[in-house]
Each structure stands twice: as structure tokens, then as C-alpha cells.
Amino acid sequence: MTSMTAARSPLSPADRPGLGLRERKKIKTREAIRSATYALIKEQGYDATTIEQIAERAEVSPSTVFRYFPTKEDIVLTDEYDPLMVEELRARPAGEPWMDSLRHIMQKAIELTAAEDPEMIKMRAHLGVQVPAVRSRMFESMSETGRMLCGAIADHFGLAPDDLRVRVYAMSLIGGLMEVSMYWAENDFKGDLKDLMLQALDVLEHGLPTEKP
């Protein structure tokens, strides 16, 4: 599987091999709606941005927006990358240590998103801190991502996807990464997001220090 090194690499959502024209069109429509939403939020704020305005900016109907995204919060939080991350995770070498695979995937996910729109990551994290409705939906969205991740974890460790240990591990990982995003936004985006994410993975791998400083 080709490494994800640019926003329009073969593994970019709308361009990866194997997708039919219909699916590519769907992805491009979702991308247009998201781009319109972020642009409007940047111009006038989250609360002032309406579905009607988003539809007009994206050149689609309001019903089309709702068909792809049930709520405005979903537009802000969802993207096309979760399935790609799971696919890439499954494609890592069989003998590679699990945490090495996770570090590779998470770094690539951040690089890919940042290459497409460097400000989008910051805006999404900021809204998660500042807007209660976005933060609430973020928890639900991360739960969905965690359930998707269970399959890849189960395959790697030879367990069932609904095994309690798999579910706890998946949600621990997803929860930790969500806290990285919140921490980054709460601290005015100081530090490199990839470095913070790697710190979180180190905690998941090794736990907290056993000795006081």
C-alpha cells in the first residue's frame, strides 16, 4: 500500500484506487461541504453559520447537506480518513510491533490532514473546546471510530472484535488521542501536534512514571 505523504496521494480519499465514479463524487461532495463550512465559520463564527449558507457556498441544496451530514457538528468533525487509517493499519508488516504500527499510522494521519488544510486541524480542535455541541458530538464520533478500530486490533492480536479487552483498548486509544486534541487547543496550540500524539502513545504503551520527579 502506497505511503500517505501528500494530500493528493493515491490514498487521498477521492483518488485512491478501486473507487467507482459514484463513490468519488460522494467524497468530493462531502469535501466541498466541509470546505464551505470551515470557510464560513472562519468568516463569521460557528453559531452564525447556517446549513442554508453552507449549502449555498458549496453549491448544493440544504437537503444534500443533511443527506451527507445529519448535523452541523458532523460536518466539522467527520472526515474521509478513518477508513483509510484502518486499511493502512491492516496493511502494516505482520511482524511489526503494534505500537510502531500505531505511531506510523497516526503520524501519517496528521501529515495528510495538515497537508490538505493546516488550519483545519486547529479550528476543529478549537471548536471542540469552545462549542459544547461540537464537544458532545466529538465523544460520539470518537466512539464510532473506536468501534471501527476494534476490527484491526482484533486481527492483530487474534481476538474477537467484540472482546471486552479489544473494546477497552480501542477506546483507551481513541480517548487518549481526543485528549491530545483538547490539550493542544486549550494551550493555544503550543507544541507540535505529532509530538503530543507520540507522548500519548508512550503513555498507553508504558503507563505513567512510577517514580516521582
Steps between C-alpha positions, in 0.01 A plus 500: 500500500636838400622721784283804574737790452292764325143626502438370151697177514334184363362443850324834509133430563359584158797374298598167648484199266192283491241771548224533245388830352193514725702463819758755385222748434358441847837563661556816298154626599576440866834675461332801337247523783774481761711764325201734478422446868850575620523808282171637635594425860827681451315802358210528743527244778342163568162607638434748217566240231184333374437192290342723235817708478714189482287358220520822302878525539548133406256535207273220619152494652437502878348154464828379348691635798270313737525184291875493552516651849208464745617801706726802464727345762550197275628725221766639730610171653480229236744443219593236245810373676381252764442217250834577337677482834344162575596371154856625542520348847394161368765528226796550735763220497388196698803498727497870580444581870147625557600835648737565211208446264284742700771766502541468125128525432433793731791703367381440144144598593618833641729564204226426250243724666748782556615485138143548379417792733741590783241718675225240493657293778528805724147618429354156570691475828401855596132434434520181706610708797281807446167361369312257730301347213819425307668355808200275571489373144878452510457238772241317289716522187807369678295206628410414141866521402588274791253236386652514153846455651393191694517287186862587428601448863321166515672380182843593631460329837286206387198601705133559422405860412239503777742364761489729803878537499495615138224752568674640806830531316341665195313756705805568717691583184224716353439679829869573538523649153193714566664633814806593294280713276329666797830562680653652188210742453478589870867597495475731196642235264842512659725211407493269203184290469694194386730524802201524735339202333819296536508590870147364533597175329799469734262526797276232354800275443692555823255658744580790731841537665528288811742736671425856604725764339 
